[in-house]
Amino acid sequence: MSNQDSKPKVLSIDRRHGRPQTIGAALGNLFDILGIRASDADLANRWEKIMGPEIASVAQLAAIKKTPKNKYNVVIRPFNPAMTLQLSYMKDEIIERINKYFGRDAVEKISFRK
């Protein structure tokens, strides 16, 4: 058998058409292809993908701050203030999804802003 039978692995990078992309979004796409978790800005850019439709459809990421312990304090703003209580019940799931995305225990605190 020769090595010519095996095809080289090719990374697929989709081109974005329309308006220009920010550097953070472009790097985020590259990091996503390479399997690297970048930063808190990456969390903001990928909020819908990380949270899924059930959470992303009712709330958005309002702020994220890095603590001295190298963890994050995350502030979430519901689109409808009445959803704050429901989201507070989902707090453990939200923390789990963010930690899973970063691949470590990254969240120190979740709070909600009306």
C-alpha positions in Angstrom: 0.0 0.0 0.0 1.2 3.5 -0.7 0.6 6.7 1.2 -1.1 8.1 -1.9 -4.4 6.3 -0.9 -4.8 8.4 2.2 -6.1 11.9 1.7 -4.6 14.8 3.7 -6.8 16.3 6.4 -8.2 19.7 5.2 -9.7 22.3 7.5 -12.9 23.8 6.2 -13.2 27.5 6.8 -16.4 29.1 5.7 -16.2 32.5 4.3 -18.4 35.1 5.7 -20.3 37.2 3.2 -21.9 40.6 3.9 -20.7 42.9 6.6 -17.1 42.7 8.0 -16.3 40.4 10.9 -14.7 41.6 14.1 -11.2 40.4 14.9 -12.6 38.6 18.0 -15.2 36.8 16.0 -12.7 35.8 13.3 -10.2 34.5 15.9 -13.1 32.8 17.7 -14.0 30.9 14.6 -10.3 29.9 14.1 -10.1 28.8 17.8 -13.3 26.8 17.4 -11.8 25.0 14.4 -8.7 24.2 16.3 -10.6 23.3 19.5 -9.2 26.1 21.7 -11.3 28.0 24.2 -10.2 31.6 24.0 -11.6 34.0 26.5 -14.5 35.7 28.0 -15.1 37.6 24.7 -15.4 34.2 23.0 -18.1 33.3 25.5 -20.0 36.5 24.5 -19.7 35.7 20.8 -20.9 32.1 21.2 -23.6 32.7 23.8 -26.4 31.1 21.7 -24.3 28.1 20.8 -23.2 27.5 24.4 -26.6 28.0 26.1 -28.8 26.4 23.5 -32.1 27.8 22.3 -34.0 27.3 25.6 -31.8 29.8 27.5 -30.5 32.0 24.7 -34.1 32.8 23.5 -35.0 34.2 26.9 -31.7 35.8 28.1 -28.5 37.4 27.0 -25.1 37.8 28.5 -24.9 41.3 30.1 -21.4 41.2 31.5 -18.5 38.9 32.3 -15.7 39.9 34.7 -12.6 38.0 35.5 -11.8 37.6 39.2 -8.3 37.5 40.8 -8.9 33.7 41.2 -8.9 33.4 37.3 -12.6 32.6 37.3 -15.6 34.6 35.9 -18.5 36.4 37.4 -21.2 36.2 34.8 -24.2 38.6 34.7 -27.2 37.5 32.7 -30.1 39.8 31.6 -33.4 38.2 30.8 -35.4 39.7 27.9 -38.5 39.7 30.1 -37.9 40.4 33.8 -40.5 37.8 34.6 -38.0 35.1 33.4 -35.5 36.0 36.1 -37.0 33.5 38.6 -37.0 30.7 36.0 -33.4 31.4 35.1 -32.4 31.3 38.7 -33.8 27.8 38.9 -31.5 27.0 35.9 -28.4 28.5 37.5 -26.6 25.2 38.0 -27.3 24.2 34.3 -26.0 27.5 33.1 -22.8 27.2 35.2 -22.4 23.6 33.9 -22.6 24.7 30.3 -20.1 27.5 30.7 -17.7 25.3 32.6 -18.1 22.6 29.9 -17.3 25.1 27.2 -14.1 26.3 28.9 -13.2 22.8 29.9 -12.6 23.8 33.6 -14.3 25.1 36.6 -14.5 28.7 35.2 -17.6 30.3 36.8 -17.4 31.7 40.3 -20.7 33.5 40.4 -23.9 33.9 38.3 -26.1 36.9 38.8 -29.1 38.3 37.1 -29.8 41.9 36.1 -33.3 43.2 35.3 
